[in-house]
Amino acid sequence: MHPLQCVLQVQRSLGWGPLASVSWLTLRMCRAHSSLSSTMCPSPERQEDGARKDFSSRLAAGPTFQHFLKSASAPQEKLSSEVEDPPPYLTMDELLGRQRKVYLETYGCQMNVNDTEIAWSILQKSGYLRTSNLQEADVILLVTCSVREKAEQTIWNRLHQLKALKTRRPRSRVPLRIGILGCMAERLKEEILNREKMVDILAGPDAYRDLPRLLAVAESGQQAANVLLSLDETYADVMPVQTSASATSAFVSIMRGCDNMCSYCIVPFTRGRERSRPIASILEEVKKLSEQGLKEVTLLGQNVNSFRDNSEVQFNNAVPTNLSRGFTTNYKTKQGGLRFAHLLDQVSRVDPEMRIRFTSPHPKDFPDEVLQLIHERDNICKQIHLPAQSGSSRVLEAMRRGYSREAYVELVHHIRESIPGVSLSSDFIAGFCGETEEDHVQTVSLLREVQYNMGFLFAYSMRQKTRAYHRLKDDVPEEVKLRRLEELITIFREEATKANQTSVGCTQLVLVEGLSKRSATDLCGRNDGNLKVIFPDAEMEDVNNPGLRVRAQPGDYVLVKITSASSQTLRGHVLCRTTLRDSSAYC
């Protein structure tokens, strides 16, 4: 049996454990199975024998298997931001990056963007430097996605490209280390290490604190992995490092994991159970971003509006959770804690000039108090992402979404009544298990009925471990999936164009992001509904300084009169520079 398989069996038998060291146990097993060491834990030819023997001797004197079991059964202590003692087989000096350069590539969702900033924050404190030049990197880390097969194939292709880079590495330089982080590391584990021997480290979404140690182990020529999921890791004490000096917005992770267990979704298996950050740590991060001059934050979570802060005992009462009308959950109803409405209220008070967005929500968690708050606060964007996935009640039941088409449409009407002018976006899956032409027609009709402003549409991709994989049949032919997807995209674009054209002639507040990618004479920004707005880079009046003529800069709020619209973009001409608070008089 492969040593890592042994470790993973131990992990499963222990249930939810702490962020324990998978790799040191793997390495001790490799040591015990010395006859297999050349194939299971290969060492690069250029690795000096003396360094390897020194590491191996310290490894042999390190913790035992019994130490691992004892640690796993002990209660997990709250993680501290203070520097901890190194493991017995590593020195403190070996945990330091020694100014080695790290190149980070991010794939997938906004959570992965935020995870990249978290991973970099941890590595930066350990003495690593960041580079945007792949050729000068000493460490290459790919933050990966597993939600669809195409996303994983992109990573496999990228690894083949990096293999050549690693092979051509001059012997005069330190060996190039390559790591897979995030959901793909969590889902595929053994397959990555077995299939790609050039991968040095694996780190699951809950193991980023362990990156310095994993990289230190990799320096000895060993593969290292930590893919344990946690019940309480939120990285609340890790301040993500904003990588763009000109950025006007930032992501703030407020919760991790998902308990919904939709039948098609791999997220609960790669990200683990739901757990939320304490509100105090979120507010601290938002305040720091405001002090840095950022004008927009997006609150992030796999199921962001199911946020529940149970860190303060006085709020852990028996108050039941309010769901959207007509919606149910796949789990026992939770009670107590500070909910999303409370967090949204507190975050919106930090800086009245800072826009607040959130993604990705589940339709079941939109009680009236959340909708009312969005309506009342000028700086909470009037934009809601409302993933439908299908327009067929039969398919929605097979997906275990917890609602019917009728309940979803009723929620849409309720949202539009509660928040006049709200912008809606959605997700749809084409060709789910058992989907008939009639089911597809119902999805088409939902697109026409709701008329979304934005949409994200994909063909179904079956994922191992999911309920659909075990209980349903992926019986829609690939060519049918693609044909239905093209039809959905066409209908969406038609309806989105109609929806967006209602803005023509209106004046909208736009947060300037910078130059348009397609024209050096145009600026680009986003309106309250998160639609891209293009307008000429021209002089304008400053509302707060009458008579002063200015040009818009990234981070400025400007008023733009919309002159044309497409399914994805609005165009207009700029009127003046203003503030978020003053704009309400014009919009």
Secondary structure as UniProt FT lines:
FT   HELIX           3..14
FT   HELIX           22..32
FT   HELIX           34..36
FT   HELIX           37..40
FT   TURN            45..46
FT   HELIX           49..60
FT   HELIX           65..73
FT   TURN            88..89
FT   HELIX           93..95
FT   TURN            98..99
FT   STRAND          101..106
FT   HELIX           110..125
FT   TURN            126..127
FT   STRAND          129..130
FT   HELIX           134..136
FT   STRAND          139..144
FT   HELIX           149..167
FT   TURN            171..172
FT   STRAND          177..182
FT   HELIX           183..188
FT   HELIX           190..195
FT   TURN            197..198
FT   STRAND          201..203
FT   TURN            205..206
FT   HELIX           208..210
FT   HELIX           211..218
FT   TURN            219..221
FT   STRAND          224..226
FT   TURN            236..237
FT   TURN            245..246
FT   STRAND          249..253
FT   STRAND          255..256
FT   TURN            263..264
FT   HELIX           267..271
FT   STRAND          275..276
FT   HELIX           279..291
FT   TURN            292..293
FT   STRAND          296..300
FT   TURN            302..303
FT   HELIX           304..306
FT   STRAND          308..309
FT   HELIX           313..315
FT   TURN            325..326
FT   STRAND          338..339
FT   HELIX           340..350
FT   TURN            352..353
FT   STRAND          355..359
FT   HELIX           363..365
FT   HELIX           368..376
FT   TURN            378..379
FT   STRAND          383..385
FT   HELIX           393..399
FT   HELIX           405..418
FT   TURN            420..421
FT   STRAND          423..430
FT   TURN            433..434
FT   HELIX           437..450
FT   STRAND          454..459
FT   TURN            464..465
FT   HELIX           467..471
FT   HELIX           478..501
FT   TURN            502..505
FT   STRAND          507..515
FT   TURN            520..521
FT   STRAND          522..526
FT   TURN            528..529
FT   STRAND          532..536
FT   STRAND          539..542
FT   TURN            543..544
FT   STRAND          545..551
FT   TURN            554..555
FT   STRAND          557..565
FT   STRAND          569..578
FT   HELIX           580..583
FT   TURN            584..586
//
